[in-house]
Structure formats: structure tokens, C-alpha cells
Amino acid sequence: MAGDKVIFACKGLSKAFGGLRAVDGVDLEVREGELRALIGPNGAGKSTFFNLVTGQLRRDRGEVYFNGHRIDGLAPYQVMRKGIARTFQITSTFRRLTALENVQVALFVHHQRHLNPLALFVPGHKSMAEQALHLLEQVGLADSAHKPAGVLSYGDQKRLELAIALASEPRLLLLDEPTAGMAPTERREAMALIARIARERGLTLLFTEHDMDVVFGYAERITVMHQGKVLVEGLPEEVRASPEVQRVYLGEHG
């Protein structure tokens, strides 16, 4: 459950592409340990918002704070080292490396080991392999540890990407469409796994998602974006009852 400490905040965060204001003056606060959903129609600005937070895009205006310190203007690797990890709508792994090797690479990056890449996979680095296998076990991929990432099912690639994100020992985890492309049963299982890991590790979770069953089943608070702005924010029942949300997003009436 969320505590009282605000671990992440942004003030007036904005980004325009030509005449399109993709993110337009967003204010947001997330408390430590919270499971927060960020939802909205396609084009609402959710992925752009994530890209601004993690340094993939430069903001036009606004401030971003993590754990009490400003992080806007930092490079992506610097943001990661501060304690923020992120997954993407489209999985991003080394397809020819095994699942285990993908996680080992992430662990070496986290520990800033300046070694020949070939040294990642020699027997002398057993402890790193053990850490990688433990992470794969946590996400339910231990049996696929030695399979190339490219042959894994889409759902398993999402699990692998989660293990890679966890390798950096984040305090805040940003998940961009974590259940996209999955069957309904897979979606529920994947989100249950993510929520369990977040609670076990004391992580703060901010995730985008189009499946409303997943959103209302797991989010403690929900922020709704529309046309680059925050439209509504509140508890799941408050968001579900909002006429504005029903009009622009949920498509409900009455």
C-alpha cells in the first residue's frame, strides 16, 4: 500500500511537436509504494509523458522530481541510476541472446562493470548468472532461461522485459502497456505477477494500460489523460463514476 511520502512528482510538464501539444502542463504526484494507472485514449500523451520522465525526450517546460531531487534534463542512463526503470509497448530485448544472457547484460550495466562483453558468459561469472536466474524465477521464466529471447512467446517476452527492468533494482517502475498483445487470461496473470513483485519489493508502480479490467482490478489510484492534459484523477470508483471519463474514454452512458 502507498505511504505518505511523495516519491515522484512533475509540475507543468509540457512537450509539443510542431503545433501538437502532446503533453500539456501535466501535474502529477505518486506516493511511495503506490500502484498508479495512467490511462487515456490513443494519442492522449501517455507514452510521450513516459519518454519525458525517463529522458528519451527533452521537455519544453516543466519540472520532474524523483525522491525529492530534480531529474528533468538527465540522460536516460542517469535517470535509471537514480532508481527508475521502464518497459515499452513493444518489447526491447536482444533477440539472439538467451533470456538468461539478456538479464545478465542488464545486471552488468547496473553494476557498471567495464568488461569485455564476452566475459559476461564465461563460467567465472557464476554469481551474476545466479542473480539473473533468480530474477527469471521471480517472473516465471526459469524454464526458458536458455532459450533465445526471439523465440519466446509475446507474453514471455514481456516477462523477460520485466526481469531486465528489475535487474537495475528500481524504486519506481514505469510500465508502458504491460499486457498489450496478450489474451485476457494472460493479461490478468501478468498483472497479478507485476503487482505481487511490486509489493514484495516495495516498488512504486506507474503503468499505462488499455484493458479496463486490469486497470480497475489493480490500480490504487488512476490518472486519466486526454489531449495531453490530466482530465481526472482519483480512486478507481471515483474515476469510473466520472462523467468526463465516461464521455472521452470509457464510452459509457447514463
C-alpha atoms as an extended CHARMM CRD file, in Angstrom:
* protein
*
       254  EXT
         1         1  MET       CA              0.0000000000        0.0000000000        0.0000000000  PROA      1               0.0000000000
         2         2  ALA       CA              1.0430000000        3.5550000000       -0.6320000000  PROA      2               0.0000000000
         3         3  GLY       CA              2.7340000000        5.5430000000        2.0940000000  PROA      3               0.0000000000
         4         4  ASP       CA              2.6540000000        9.2710000000        2.7900000000  PROA      4               0.0000000000
         5         5  LYS       CA              5.9130000000       10.1160000000        1.0300000000  PROA      5               0.0000000000
         6         6  VAL       CA              5.6810000000       11.5380000000       -2.4970000000  PROA      6               0.0000000000
         7         7  ILE       CA              8.4120000000        9.6840000000       -4.3980000000  PROA      7               0.0000000000
         8         8  PHE       CA              7.6390000000       11.0490000000       -7.8650000000  PROA      8               0.0000000000
         9         9  ALA       CA              6.2080000000       14.3740000000       -8.9980000000  PROA      9               0.0000000000
        10        10  CYS       CA              6.0680000000       16.5720000000      -12.0570000000  PROA      10              0.0000000000
        11        11  LYS       CA              4.9160000000       20.1630000000      -12.3780000000  PROA      11              0.0000000000
        12        12  GLY       CA              3.7440000000       21.7800000000      -15.5980000000  PROA      12              0.0000000000
        13        13  LEU       CA              5.4050000000       19.1360000000      -17.7680000000  PROA      13              0.0000000000
        14        14  SER       CA              4.9380000000       20.0070000000      -21.4360000000  PROA      14              0.0000000000
        15        15  LYS       CA              6.0890000000       18.8290000000      -24.8520000000  PROA      15              0.0000000000
        16        16  ALA       CA              4.9170000000       19.9460000000      -28.3000000000  PROA      16              0.0000000000
        17        17  PHE       CA              5.6500000000       18.5350000000      -31.7340000000  PROA      17              0.0000000000
        18        18  GLY       CA              5.0590000000       21.3980000000      -34.1390000000  PROA      18              0.0000000000
        19        19  GLY       CA              1.5500000000       22.6240000000      -33.3620000000  PROA      19              0.0000000000
        20        20  LEU       CA              0.5670000000       19.4540000000      -31.4720000000  PROA      20              0.0000000000
        21        21  ARG       CA              0.7970000000       19.6730000000      -27.6750000000  PROA      21              0.0000000000
        22        22  ALA       CA              1.3970000000       16.0290000000      -26.8570000000  PROA      22              0.0000000000
        23        23  VAL       CA              1.8730000000       16.7350000000      -23.1230000000  PROA      23              0.0000000000
        24        24  ASP       CA              0.3570000000       19.9930000000      -21.9630000000  PROA      24              0.0000000000
        25        25  GLY       CA              1.0840000000       21.2120000000      -18.4350000000  PROA      25              0.0000000000
        26        26  VAL       CA              0.8060000000       17.9080000000      -16.5990000000  PROA      26              0.0000000000
        27        27  ASP       CA              0.9580000000       17.9440000000      -12.8010000000  PROA      27              0.0000000000
        28        28  LEU       CA              1.2420000000       14.5490000000      -11.1260000000  PROA      28              0.0000000000
        29        29  GLU       CA              2.2480000000       13.1500000000       -7.7420000000  PROA      29              0.0000000000
        30        30  VAL       CA              2.7900000000        9.4710000000       -6.9360000000  PROA      30              0.0000000000
        31        31  ARG       CA              3.3140000000        8.2270000000       -3.3920000000  PROA      31              0.0000000000
        32        32  GLU       CA              5.8800000000        5.6400000000       -2.3920000000  PROA      32              0.0000000000
        33        33  GLY       CA              4.5610000000        2.0810000000       -2.7600000000  PROA      33              0.0000000000
        34        34  GLU       CA              1.5640000000        3.1760000000       -4.8270000000  PROA      34              0.0000000000
        35        35  LEU       CA              0.1960000000        1.2390000000       -7.8070000000  PROA      35              0.0000000000
        36        36  ARG       CA             -0.9380000000        4.0520000000      -10.1150000000  PROA      36              0.0000000000
        37        37  ALA       CA             -2.5490000000        3.6370000000      -13.5380000000  PROA      37              0.0000000000
        38        38  LEU       CA             -2.1820000000        6.2930000000      -16.2240000000  PROA      38              0.0000000000
        39        39  ILE       CA             -4.9320000000        5.8290000000      -18.8000000000  PROA      39              0.0000000000
        40        40  GLY       CA             -6.4310000000        7.6450000000      -21.7350000000  PROA      40              0.0000000000
        41        41  PRO       CA             -7.3670000000        7.1940000000      -25.3970000000  PROA      41              0.0000000000
        42        42  ASN       CA             -4.7420000000        6.6360000000      -28.0750000000  PROA      42              0.0000000000
        43        43  GLY       CA             -2.9000000000        9.9080000000      -28.5900000000  PROA      43              0.0000000000
        44        44  ALA       CA             -3.6160000000       11.1660000000      -25.0770000000  PROA      44              0.0000000000
        45        45  GLY       CA              0.1170000000       11.6560000000      -24.4250000000  PROA      45              0.0000000000
        46        46  LYS       CA              0.8780000000        8.7400000000      -22.1150000000  PROA      46              0.0000000000
        47        47  SER       CA              3.9390000000        7.3310000000      -23.9030000000  PROA      47              0.0000000000
        48        48  THR       CA              5.2710000000       10.8280000000      -24.5540000000  PROA      48              0.0000000000
        49        49  PHE       CA              4.9100000000       11.5110000000      -20.8370000000  PROA      49              0.0000000000
        50        50  PHE       CA              6.9640000000        8.3960000000      -20.0220000000  PROA      50              0.0000000000
        51        51  ASN       CA              9.5950000000        9.4420000000      -22.5680000000  PROA      51              0.0000000000
        52        52  LEU       CA              9.8730000000       12.8550000000      -20.9090000000  PROA      52              0.0000000000
        53        53  VAL       CA             10.2260000000       11.3570000000      -17.4320000000  PROA      53              0.0000000000
        54        54  THR       CA             12.9480000000        8.9050000000      -18.4930000000  PROA      54              0.0000000000
        55        55  GLY       CA             14.9390000000       11.3700000000      -20.5990000000  PROA      55              0.0000000000
        56        56  GLN       CA             14.1910000000        9.8690000000      -24.0180000000  PROA      56              0.0000000000
        57        57  LEU       CA             12.6530000000       13.2250000000      -24.9360000000  PROA      57              0.0000000000
        58        58  ARG       CA             13.6110000000       16.7270000000      -23.8100000000  PROA      58              0.0000000000
        59        59  ARG       CA             10.8060000000       18.6610000000      -22.2040000000  PROA      59              0.0000000000
        60        60  ASP       CA              9.7420000000       22.1000000000      -23.4270000000  PROA      60              0.0000000000
        61        61  ARG       CA              8.7020000000       23.2330000000      -19.9390000000  PROA      61              0.0000000000
        62        62  GLY       CA              8.1330000000       21.8410000000      -16.5000000000  PROA      62              0.0000000000
        63        63  GLU       CA              9.9480000000       20.0580000000      -13.6900000000  PROA      63              0.0000000000
        64        64  VAL       CA             10.2950000000       16.3880000000      -12.7810000000  PROA      64              0.0000000000
        65        65  TYR       CA             11.2230000000       15.2230000000       -9.2760000000  PROA      65              0.0000000000
        66        66  PHE       CA             12.1910000000       11.7860000000       -8.0140000000  PROA      66              0.0000000000
        67        67  ASN       CA             12.8260000000       11.1070000000       -4.3530000000  PROA      67              0.0000000000
        68        68  GLY       CA             12.9980000000       14.8410000000       -3.7040000000  PROA      68              0.0000000000
        69        69  HSD       CA             15.5240000000       15.6650000000       -6.4420000000  PROA      69              0.0000000000
        70        70  ARG       CA             15.0150000000       17.2090000000       -9.8740000000  PROA      70              0.0000000000
        71        71  ILE       CA             15.7440000000       14.7820000000      -12.6930000000  PROA      71              0.0000000000
        72        72  ASP       CA             14.4810000000       16.6730000000      -15.7440000000  PROA      72              0.0000000000
        73        73  GLY       CA             17.3480000000       17.1770000000      -18.1620000000  PROA      73              0.0000000000
        74        74  LEU       CA             19.1460000000       13.9680000000      -17.1720000000  PROA      74              0.0000000000
        75        75  ALA       CA             20.0940000000       11.3690000000      -19.7720000000  PROA      75              0.0000000000
        76        76  PRO       CA             18.1800000000        8.0520000000      -19.7430000000  PROA      76              0.0000000000
        77        77  TYR       CA             21.0700000000        6.1370000000      -18.1420000000  PROA      77              0.0000000000
        78        78  GLN       CA             21.2750000000        8.7760000000      -15.3900000000  PROA      78              0.0000000000
        79        79  VAL       CA             17.5470000000        8.5000000000      -14.7250000000  PROA      79              0.0000000000
        80        80  MET       CA             17.9190000000        4.7170000000      -14.4830000000  PROA      80              0.0000000000
        81        81  ARG       CA             20.7570000000        5.0700000000      -11.9840000000  PROA      81              0.0000000000
        82        82  LYS       CA             18.5500000000        7.3080000000       -9.8450000000  PROA      82              0.0000000000
        83        83  GLY       CA             16.1870000000        4.3470000000       -9.4290000000  PROA      83              0.0000000000
        84        84  ILE       CA             13.6420000000        4.4960000000      -12.2630000000  PROA      84              0.0000000000
        85        85  ALA       CA             13.1960000000        1.5810000000      -14.6720000000  PROA      85              0.0000000000
        86        86  ARG       CA             10.8900000000        1.4440000000      -17.6730000000  PROA      86              0.0000000000
        87        87  THR       CA              9.3970000000       -1.0960000000      -20.0610000000  PROA      87              0.0000000000
        88        88  PHE       CA              7.9760000000       -0.3160000000      -23.5040000000  PROA      88              0.0000000000
        89        89  GLN       CA              4.8380000000       -1.0540000000      -25.5300000000  PROA      89              0.0000000000
        90        90  ILE       CA              6.9890000000       -3.0380000000      -27.9670000000  PROA      90              0.0000000000
        91        91  THR       CA              9.3660000000       -5.4070000000      -26.2190000000  PROA      91              0.0000000000
        92        92  SER       CA             13.0280000000       -4.4270000000      -26.3570000000  PROA      92              0.0000000000
        93        93  THR       CA             15.4390000000       -7.3270000000      -25.8610000000  PROA      93              0.0000000000
        94        94  PHE       CA             18.4950000000       -8.8530000000      -27.5300000000  PROA      94              0.0000000000
        95        95  ARG       CA             16.6370000000      -11.4430000000      -29.5910000000  PROA      95              0.0000000000
        96        96  ARG       CA             19.6430000000      -13.6870000000      -30.2840000000  PROA      96              0.0000000000
        97        97  LEU       CA             20.7690000000      -13.8260000000      -26.6640000000  PROA      97              0.0000000000
        98        98  THR       CA             19.1020000000      -16.2190000000      -24.2710000000  PROA      98              0.0000000000
        99        99  ALA       CA             16.7280000000      -14.9640000000      -21.6200000000  PROA      99              0.0000000000
       100       100  LEU       CA             19.4470000000      -15.5550000000      -19.0280000000  PROA      100             0.0000000000
       101       101  GLU       CA             22.0350000000      -13.6360000000      -21.0340000000  PROA      101             0.0000000000
       102       102  ASN       CA             19.6510000000      -10.7000000000      -21.5110000000  PROA      102             0.0000000000
       103       103  VAL       CA             19.2380000000      -10.3680000000      -17.7520000000  PROA      103             0.0000000000
       104       104  GLN       CA             22.9890000000      -10.7870000000      -17.1960000000  PROA      104             0.0000000000
       105       105  VAL       CA             23.6440000000       -7.8660000000      -19.5400000000  PROA      105             0.0000000000
       106       106  ALA       CA             21.1960000000       -5.7540000000      -17.5470000000  PROA      106             0.0000000000
       107       107  LEU       CA             22.8840000000       -6.7280000000      -14.2860000000  PROA      107             0.0000000000
       108       108  PHE       CA             26.3220000000       -5.7790000000      -15.6200000000  PROA      108             0.0000000000
       109       109  VAL       CA             25.0160000000       -2.4350000000      -16.8330000000  PROA      109             0.0000000000
       110       110  HSD       CA             23.5190000000       -1.8030000000      -13.4030000000  PROA      110             0.0000000000
       111       111  HSD       CA             26.7640000000       -2.6620000000      -11.6310000000  PROA      111             0.0000000000
       112       112  GLN       CA             28.7590000000       -0.6180000000      -14.1630000000  PROA      112             0.0000000000
       113       113  ARG       CA             31.1630000000       -3.4270000000      -14.9380000000  PROA      113             0.0000000000
       114       114  HSD       CA             33.6530000000       -2.3430000000      -17.6110000000  PROA      114             0.0000000000
       115       115  LEU       CA             34.4360000000       -5.7240000000      -19.0670000000  PROA      115             0.0000000000
       116       116  ASN       CA             34.6990000000       -7.3060000000      -22.4830000000  PROA      116             0.0000000000
       117       117  PRO       CA             31.1080000000       -8.3010000000      -23.3680000000  PROA      117             0.0000000000
       118       118  LEU       CA             32.2940000000      -11.8860000000      -23.9760000000  PROA      118             0.0000000000
       119       119  ALA       CA             33.2150000000      -12.0750000000      -20.2900000000  PROA      119             0.0000000000
       120       120  LEU       CA             29.5160000000      -11.9550000000      -19.4090000000  PROA      120             0.0000000000
       121       121  PHE       CA             29.0250000000      -15.5700000000      -20.2950000000  PROA      121             0.0000000000
       122       122  VAL       CA             32.1270000000      -17.3830000000      -19.0490000000  PROA      122             0.0000000000
       123       123  PRO       CA             31.9640000000      -19.7460000000      -16.0190000000  PROA      123             0.0000000000
       124       124  GLY       CA             33.8730000000      -17.3270000000      -13.7900000000  PROA      124             0.0000000000
       125       125  HSD       CA             30.7930000000      -15.1160000000      -13.5310000000  PROA      125             0.0000000000
       126       126  LYS       CA             28.5770000000      -17.7140000000      -11.9070000000  PROA      126             0.0000000000
       127       127  SER       CA             27.2760000000      -15.3400000000       -9.2380000000  PROA      127             0.0000000000
       128       128  MET       CA             25.9350000000      -12.9690000000      -11.8920000000  PROA      128             0.0000000000
       129       129  ALA       CA             24.2790000000      -15.8970000000      -13.6560000000  PROA      129             0.0000000000
       130       130  GLU       CA             22.7070000000      -16.9450000000      -10.3600000000  PROA      130             0.0000000000
       131       131  GLN       CA             21.2970000000      -13.4530000000       -9.8420000000  PROA      131             0.0000000000
       132       132  ALA       CA             19.9160000000      -13.4790000000      -13.3850000000  PROA      132             0.0000000000
       133       133  LEU       CA             18.3240000000      -16.8840000000      -12.8730000000  PROA      133             0.0000000000
       134       134  HSD       CA             16.7420000000      -15.6990000000       -9.6210000000  PROA      134             0.0000000000
       135       135  LEU       CA             15.1380000000      -12.7690000000      -11.4670000000  PROA      135             0.0000000000
       136       136  LEU       CA             13.8580000000      -15.1200000000      -14.1570000000  PROA      136             0.0000000000
       137       137  GLU       CA             12.3990000000      -17.3320000000      -11.4360000000  PROA      137             0.0000000000
       138       138  GLN       CA             10.5980000000      -14.3230000000       -9.9770000000  PROA      138             0.0000000000
       139       139  VAL       CA              8.8550000000      -13.6120000000      -13.2840000000  PROA      139             0.0000000000
       140       140  GLY       CA              8.1440000000      -17.2750000000      -14.0370000000  PROA      140             0.0000000000
       141       141  LEU       CA             10.7420000000      -17.7580000000      -16.7890000000  PROA      141             0.0000000000
       142       142  ALA       CA             13.2720000000      -20.0820000000      -15.1630000000  PROA      142             0.0000000000
       143       143  ASP       CA             12.3360000000      -22.9440000000      -17.5100000000  PROA      143             0.0000000000
       144       144  SER       CA             13.0550000000      -20.6990000000      -20.5160000000  PROA      144             0.0000000000
       145       145  ALA       CA             16.3720000000      -19.3250000000      -19.2300000000  PROA      145             0.0000000000
       146       146  HSD       CA             18.4150000000      -20.8530000000      -22.0410000000  PROA      146             0.0000000000
       147       147  LYS       CA             16.0320000000      -20.1020000000      -24.8940000000  PROA      147             0.0000000000
       148       148  PRO       CA             16.8360000000      -17.2090000000      -27.2580000000  PROA      148             0.0000000000
       149       149  ALA       CA             14.6500000000      -14.2170000000      -26.4550000000  PROA      149             0.0000000000
       150       150  GLY       CA             13.4490000000      -14.1180000000      -30.0570000000  PROA      150             0.0000000000
       151       151  VAL       CA             11.6830000000      -17.4950000000      -29.8070000000  PROA      151             0.0000000000
       152       152  LEU       CA              9.7610000000      -16.6930000000      -26.6260000000  PROA      152             0.0000000000
       153       153  SER       CA              6.0310000000      -16.0450000000      -26.8190000000  PROA      153             0.0000000000
       154       154  TYR       CA              4.9730000000      -12.4160000000      -26.6810000000  PROA      154             0.0000000000
       155       155  GLY       CA              3.7730000000      -12.8040000000      -23.1060000000  PROA      155             0.0000000000
       156       156  ASP       CA              7.0850000000      -14.3840000000      -22.0770000000  PROA      156             0.0000000000
       157       157  GLN       CA              8.9970000000      -11.5770000000      -23.7910000000  PROA      157             0.0000000000
       158       158  LYS       CA              7.0270000000       -9.1520000000      -21.6170000000  PROA      158             0.0000000000
       159       159  ARG       CA              8.0380000000      -11.1830000000      -18.5570000000  PROA      159             0.0000000000
       160       160  LEU       CA             11.6640000000      -11.0850000000      -19.6870000000  PROA      160             0.0000000000
       161       161  GLU       CA             11.5000000000       -7.3270000000      -20.1110000000  PROA      161             0.0000000000
       162       162  LEU       CA             10.1760000000       -7.0950000000      -16.5380000000  PROA      162             0.0000000000
       163       163  ALA       CA             13.1210000000       -9.1570000000      -15.2670000000  PROA      163             0.0000000000
       164       164  ILE       CA             15.5070000000       -6.8720000000      -17.1680000000  PROA      164             0.0000000000
       165       165  ALA       CA             13.8820000000       -3.8210000000      -15.5630000000  PROA      165             0.0000000000
       166       166  LEU       CA             14.1340000000       -5.3850000000      -12.1060000000  PROA      166             0.0000000000
       167       167  ALA       CA             17.8670000000       -6.0080000000      -12.6390000000  PROA      167             0.0000000000
       168       168  SER       CA             18.5190000000       -2.3010000000      -12.0880000000  PROA      168             0.0000000000
       169       169  GLU       CA             16.9380000000       -2.5240000000       -8.6050000000  PROA      169             0.0000000000
       170       170  PRO       CA             14.4930000000        0.3280000000       -9.2560000000  PROA      170             0.0000000000
       171       171  ARG       CA             12.3350000000        2.1020000000       -6.7270000000  PROA      171             0.0000000000
       172       172  LEU       CA              9.9150000000        3.3510000000       -9.3950000000  PROA      172             0.0000000000
       173       173  LEU       CA              8.8250000000        1.1000000000      -12.2540000000  PROA      173             0.0000000000
       174       174  LEU       CA              7.1880000000        2.6150000000      -15.3450000000  PROA      174             0.0000000000
       175       175  LEU       CA              5.3060000000        0.0330000000      -17.4130000000  PROA      175             0.0000000000
       176       176  ASP       CA              4.0230000000        1.0690000000      -20.8390000000  PROA      176             0.0000000000
       177       177  GLU       CA              1.1660000000       -1.2700000000      -21.8190000000  PROA      177             0.0000000000
       178       178  PRO       CA              2.4830000000       -4.2890000000      -19.8530000000  PROA      178             0.0000000000
       179       179  THR       CA             -0.3140000000       -6.5940000000      -21.0790000000  PROA      179             0.0000000000
       180       180  ALA       CA             -0.5790000000       -5.3980000000      -24.6900000000  PROA      180             0.0000000000
       181       181  GLY       CA             -0.9530000000       -8.2230000000      -27.1970000000  PROA      181             0.0000000000
       182       182  MET       CA             -1.9210000000      -10.7880000000      -24.5670000000  PROA      182             0.0000000000
       183       183  ALA       CA             -5.0610000000      -12.8790000000      -24.2940000000  PROA      183             0.0000000000
       184       184  PRO       CA             -7.4570000000      -11.8780000000      -21.4490000000  PROA      184             0.0000000000
       185       185  THR       CA             -6.2900000000      -14.7000000000      -19.1620000000  PROA      185             0.0000000000
       186       186  GLU       CA             -2.6260000000      -13.8270000000      -19.8050000000  PROA      186             0.0000000000
       187       187  ARG       CA             -3.3470000000      -10.1750000000      -19.0010000000  PROA      187             0.0000000000
       188       188  ARG       CA             -4.7720000000      -10.9720000000      -15.5860000000  PROA      188             0.0000000000
       189       189  GLU       CA             -1.9250000000      -13.3680000000      -14.7840000000  PROA      189             0.0000000000
       190       190  ALA       CA              0.7090000000      -10.8700000000      -15.9240000000  PROA      190             0.0000000000
       191       191  MET       CA             -0.7150000000       -8.0110000000      -13.8840000000  PROA      191             0.0000000000
       192       192  ALA       CA             -1.1500000000      -10.2050000000      -10.8120000000  PROA      192             0.0000000000
       193       193  LEU       CA              2.5320000000      -11.1320000000      -11.1180000000  PROA      193             0.0000000000
       194       194  ILE       CA              3.6030000000       -7.4970000000      -11.5120000000  PROA      194             0.0000000000
       195       195  ALA       CA              1.5150000000       -6.3770000000       -8.5260000000  PROA      195             0.0000000000
       196       196  ARG       CA              2.8900000000       -9.1840000000       -6.3520000000  PROA      196             0.0000000000
       197       197  ILE       CA              6.5090000000       -8.3810000000       -7.2420000000  PROA      197             0.0000000000
       198       198  ALA       CA              5.9010000000       -4.6600000000       -6.6590000000  PROA      198             0.0000000000
       199       199  ARG       CA              4.5260000000       -5.3210000000       -3.1810000000  PROA      199             0.0000000000
       200       200  GLU       CA              7.2390000000       -7.8400000000       -2.2730000000  PROA      200             0.0000000000
       201       201  ARG       CA              9.9820000000       -5.4260000000       -3.3320000000  PROA      201             0.0000000000
       202       202  GLY       CA              8.2990000000       -2.2670000000       -2.0410000000  PROA      202             0.0000000000
       203       203  LEU       CA              8.2420000000       -0.7940000000       -5.5430000000  PROA      203             0.0000000000
       204       204  THR       CA              6.2030000000        2.1530000000       -6.7110000000  PROA      204             0.0000000000
       205       205  LEU       CA              4.3900000000        1.3540000000       -9.9440000000  PROA      205             0.0000000000
       206       206  LEU       CA              3.1130000000        3.7190000000      -12.6430000000  PROA      206             0.0000000000
       207       207  PHE       CA              1.5920000000        1.8870000000      -15.6040000000  PROA      207             0.0000000000
       208       208  THR       CA             -0.3570000000        2.6620000000      -18.7600000000  PROA      208             0.0000000000
       209       209  GLU       CA             -2.9940000000        0.1740000000      -19.8330000000  PROA      209             0.0000000000
       210       210  HSD       CA             -5.9840000000       -0.0970000000      -22.1670000000  PROA      210             0.0000000000
       211       211  ASP       CA             -7.6230000000       -3.1160000000      -20.5050000000  PROA      211             0.0000000000
       212       212  MET       CA            -10.0580000000       -1.5950000000      -18.0330000000  PROA      212             0.0000000000
       213       213  ASP       CA            -10.4310000000       -4.8590000000      -16.1110000000  PROA      213             0.0000000000
       214       214  VAL       CA             -6.7010000000       -4.7420000000      -15.4160000000  PROA      214             0.0000000000
       215       215  VAL       CA             -6.7980000000       -1.0440000000      -14.5170000000  PROA      215             0.0000000000
       216       216  PHE       CA             -9.7180000000       -1.2220000000      -12.1120000000  PROA      216             0.0000000000
       217       217  GLY       CA             -8.5750000000       -4.5630000000      -10.7420000000  PROA      217             0.0000000000
       218       218  TYR       CA             -5.0950000000       -3.4590000000       -9.6730000000  PROA      218             0.0000000000
       219       219  ALA       CA             -4.6590000000        0.3310000000       -9.5920000000  PROA      219             0.0000000000
       220       220  GLU       CA             -4.9690000000        2.0380000000       -6.2180000000  PROA      220             0.0000000000
       221       221  ARG       CA             -5.3560000000        5.4100000000       -7.9240000000  PROA      221             0.0000000000
       222       222  ILE       CA             -5.9680000000        6.3240000000      -11.5580000000  PROA      222             0.0000000000
       223       223  THR       CA             -4.9120000000        9.3610000000      -13.5710000000  PROA      223             0.0000000000
       224       224  VAL       CA             -6.7610000000        9.9430000000      -16.8460000000  PROA      224             0.0000000000
       225       225  MET       CA             -5.1050000000       11.9070000000      -19.6430000000  PROA      225             0.0000000000
       226       226  HSD       CA             -6.9040000000       13.4260000000      -22.6220000000  PROA      226             0.0000000000
       227       227  GLN       CA             -5.3160000000       15.5400000000      -25.3570000000  PROA      227             0.0000000000
       228       228  GLY       CA             -2.1060000000       15.9280000000      -23.3630000000  PROA      228             0.0000000000
       229       229  LYS       CA             -3.7560000000       17.1140000000      -20.1360000000  PROA      229             0.0000000000
       230       230  VAL       CA             -4.8190000000       15.4520000000      -16.8980000000  PROA      230             0.0000000000
       231       231  LEU       CA             -8.5830000000       15.1420000000      -17.1670000000  PROA      231             0.0000000000
       232       232  VAL       CA             -9.4600000000       13.3560000000      -13.9200000000  PROA      232             0.0000000000
       233       233  GLU       CA             -7.5590000000       11.7680000000      -11.0420000000  PROA      233             0.0000000000
       234       234  GLY       CA             -8.7980000000        9.7450000000       -8.1150000000  PROA      234             0.0000000000
       235       235  LEU       CA             -9.7030000000        6.3770000000       -6.6520000000  PROA      235             0.0000000000
       236       236  PRO       CA            -10.9340000000        3.7420000000       -9.1130000000  PROA      236             0.0000000000
       237       237  GLU       CA            -14.5660000000        4.1680000000       -8.0970000000  PROA      237             0.0000000000
       238       238  GLU       CA            -14.3040000000        7.9550000000       -8.4770000000  PROA      238             0.0000000000
       239       239  VAL       CA            -12.7940000000        7.6490000000      -11.9410000000  PROA      239             0.0000000000
       240       240  ARG       CA            -15.3560000000        5.0610000000      -13.0330000000  PROA      240             0.0000000000
       241       241  ALA       CA            -18.1870000000        7.3780000000      -11.9700000000  PROA      241             0.0000000000
       242       242  SER       CA            -16.7470000000       10.4820000000      -13.6420000000  PROA      242             0.0000000000
       243       243  PRO       CA            -18.9590000000       11.7900000000      -16.4810000000  PROA      243             0.0000000000
       244       244  GLU       CA            -15.8740000000       13.2320000000      -18.1970000000  PROA      244             0.0000000000
       245       245  VAL       CA            -14.1540000000        9.8440000000      -18.2390000000  PROA      245             0.0000000000
       246       246  GLN       CA            -17.2860000000        8.0960000000      -19.4690000000  PROA      246             0.0000000000
       247       247  ARG       CA            -17.5530000000       10.6330000000      -22.2770000000  PROA      247             0.0000000000
       248       248  VAL       CA            -13.9850000000       10.6730000000      -23.5940000000  PROA      248             0.0000000000
       249       249  TYR       CA            -12.6290000000        7.2620000000      -22.6690000000  PROA      249             0.0000000000
       250       250  LEU       CA            -14.8130000000        4.5180000000      -21.3020000000  PROA      250             0.0000000000
       251       251  GLY       CA            -17.6330000000        5.0920000000      -23.7760000000  PROA      251             0.0000000000
       252       252  GLU       CA            -20.2750000000        4.5650000000      -21.1170000000  PROA      252             0.0000000000
       253       253  HSD       CA            -23.5370000000        6.4540000000      -20.7840000000  PROA      253             0.0000000000
       254       254  GLY       CA            -26.0630000000        7.1700000000      -18.1000000000  PROA      254             0.0000000000
